[in-house]
Amino acid sequence: MDTSIIILAAGNSSRMGKPKQLLDYKGKMLLQTVIDEALKTGCFPVTVVLGANAEEILAKHQNNQVNFVINKDWESGMASGIVAGLSAAIEKNDKTQSIIIAVADQVFIKMSTFNNLIEKHHKTGKNIIASSYAETIGTPVFFGKIYFETLLSLKGTEGAKKLLKQYPQDVETVVFEGGEIDIDTETDYNNLISQQ
């Protein structure tokens, strides 16, 4: 498998007041849910980028199938996490031809969410495949190798969305049911729990 999955989990959950990566949903921590679904795809490596609360999160996620990276510059913004994750993925697997960037708090992510992106790339030949939900497009998002250099040059608070706007002719989308549900606040979390 020449696709690597990068899970961005470095944020400090400022609006939550505690590490949201460790919140429990259906008997599993949020980050663990995303890791488990990513591992089912057979993509290699699955890289998790940590930053804030890295030690605490790492202590609860011992898994030798996962490539954990600590991004010391996490406070500078999302770009540093993407750069750290992509660099680590390429180092681990120099045959990497494409990556999928995911986040740690989309609780309804499934193995099929990742696989659908890869399939759409094979079907359309497009090199950016984004997930679509709630009238927007976003993560998880697939990038072909031709964008690695651009991703590695992102700075500060720039995210990968910049590329979606920059190269619209190379973008396709896949519907991700429930993709709009992410957990940023205590209210988001309570709403999620009440719907179990």
C-alpha positions in Angstrom: 0.0 0.0 0.0 1.6 3.2 -1.1 -0.7 5.6 0.8 0.2 6.8 4.3 -2.3 8.2 6.8 -1.4 11.1 9.0 -3.6 11.9 12.0 -3.2 15.4 13.4 -3.7 15.3 17.1 -1.4 18.0 18.4 -3.9 20.7 19.4 -4.3 21.8 23.0 -8.1 21.6 23.0 -8.3 25.1 24.3 -12.1 25.4 24.0 -12.5 22.0 25.7 -10.2 22.6 28.6 -8.8 19.1 28.6 -7.2 16.9 25.9 -10.1 15.9 23.6 -8.0 13.1 22.1 -8.6 11.2 25.4 -12.4 11.8 25.6 -14.3 8.5 25.8 -16.9 7.6 23.1 -18.5 4.2 23.1 -15.8 2.8 25.4 -12.9 4.2 23.3 -10.8 7.3 23.3 -11.5 9.6 20.3 -8.0 9.4 19.0 -8.1 5.6 19.4 -11.2 5.4 17.2 -9.4 7.2 14.3 -6.3 5.1 14.8 -8.2 1.8 14.7 -10.1 2.7 11.5 -6.9 3.9 9.9 -5.0 0.7 10.7 -7.8 -1.4 9.2 -7.0 0.1 5.8 -3.6 -1.5 5.5 -2.1 2.0 4.7 1.4 2.3 5.9 2.6 4.0 7.9 -0.2 5.4 10.1 1.5 8.4 11.6 0.0 10.3 14.6 1.3 13.8 15.2 1.2 14.9 18.8 2.0 18.2 20.4 0.1 19.5 23.5 -0.2 16.9 26.2 1.9 14.6 24.1 3.3 12.6 27.1 -0.2 12.0 28.6 -1.7 11.0 25.2 1.3 8.7 24.3 1.1 6.9 27.7 -2.5 5.9 26.8 -1.8 4.9 23.2 1.0 2.4 23.2 0.8 0.8 19.8 3.8 -0.5 17.8 1.8 -0.4 14.6 1.6 3.4 14.9 4.3 5.9 14.0 4.0 8.6 16.8 5.7 11.9 16.1 5.9 14.8 18.6 5.7 18.1 16.9 7.6 20.5 19.2 6.4 23.5 17.2 2.7 22.7 17.5 1.9 26.1 18.9 2.9 27.7 15.6 -0.2 26.3 13.9 -1.4 23.5 11.8 1.2 23.7 9.1 4.0 22.5 11.4 1.9 19.4 12.2 1.4 18.6 8.5 5.1 19.1 7.8 6.1 16.9 10.8 3.6 14.1 9.8 4.5 14.1 6.1 8.3 14.1 6.8 7.9 11.2 9.3 5.7 9.2 6.9 8.2 9.5 4.0 11.0 8.6 6.3 9.2 5.5 7.4 8.1 4.5 3.9 10.1 6.0 1.1 7.6 4.4 -1.4 4.8 6.7 -0.2 3.0 7.9 -3.3 0.1 9.6 -1.5 -1.1 10.6 1.9 -4.4 11.1 3.7 -4.5 13.8 6.3 -7.1 13.1 9.1 -7.9 14.7 12.4 -8.4 13.1 15.9 -11.9 14.2 16.6 -14.1 13.1 13.7 -15.8 10.3 15.7 -17.8 8.9 12.8 -14.8 8.1 10.7 -14.6 4.5 9.3 -12.2 2.4 7.4 -14.4 3.0 4.3 -14.0 6.8 4.8 -10.3 6.4 4.0 -10.8 3.7 1.3 -13.4 5.8 -0.5 -10.8 8.6 -0.9 -8.3 6.2 -2.4 -10.8 4.7 -4.7 -12.0 8.1 -6.0 -8.4 9.0 -6.8 -8.0 5.8 -8.8 -11.3 6.4 -10.6 -10.7 10.0 -11.5 -7.0 10.4 -11.6 -7.4 13.6 -9.5 -4.6 14.2 -6.9 -6.7 15.9 -4.2 -9.7 14.1 -2.9 -11.5 15.8 0.0 -14.4 14.7 2.2 -17.6 16.6 1.8 -20.2 17.2 4.5 -22.5 20.0 5.7 -22.0 22.1 2.6 -18.2 22.2 3.1 -15.2 20.1 2.1 -12.4 19.1 4.5 -10.7 16.2 6.3 -9.9 13.5 5.8 -8.3 14.6 2.6 -6.1 12.7 0.1 -3.1 14.2 -1.6 -1.0 12.7 -4.4 2.8 12.9 -4.3 2.9 15.9 -6.7 1.7 18.0 -3.7 4.2 16.8 -1.1 6.6 19.7 -1.8 3.8 22.3 -1.4 2.6 20.6 1.8 6.1 20.6 3.2 6.3 24.3 2.5 3.2 25.3 4.5 3.8 27.9 7.2 2.1 29.0 10.4 -1.7 28.6 10.6 -2.0 27.5 6.9 -3.7 24.2 6.6 -4.1 21.8 3.7 -7.3 23.6 2.7 -5.1 26.2 1.1 -4.2 23.6 -1.6 -7.9 22.8 -2.2 -8.5 26.5 -3.0 -5.3 26.8 -5.1 -5.8 23.7 -7.3 -9.6 23.4 -7.7 -9.2 21.7 -11.1 -7.4 18.8 -9.4 -10.0 18.3 -6.6 -12.7 15.7 -6.3 -14.9 14.9 -3.3 -16.4 12.0 -1.5 -19.4 12.2 0.8 -18.5 11.5 4.5 -21.7 11.0 6.5 -21.2 12.5 9.9 -18.0 14.3 8.9 -19.3 17.6 10.3 -19.5 16.2 13.8 -16.2 17.1 15.5 -15.6 17.8 19.2 -14.4 21.2 20.1 -16.3 22.1 23.2 -17.9 20.5 26.2 -21.3 21.1 24.6 -20.2 19.3 21.4 -19.1 16.3 23.6 -22.3 16.3 25.7 -24.4 16.4 22.5 -22.5 13.4 21.1 -22.8 11.4 24.3 -26.6 12.1 24.6 -27.0 10.7 21.1 -25.3 7.4 21.7 
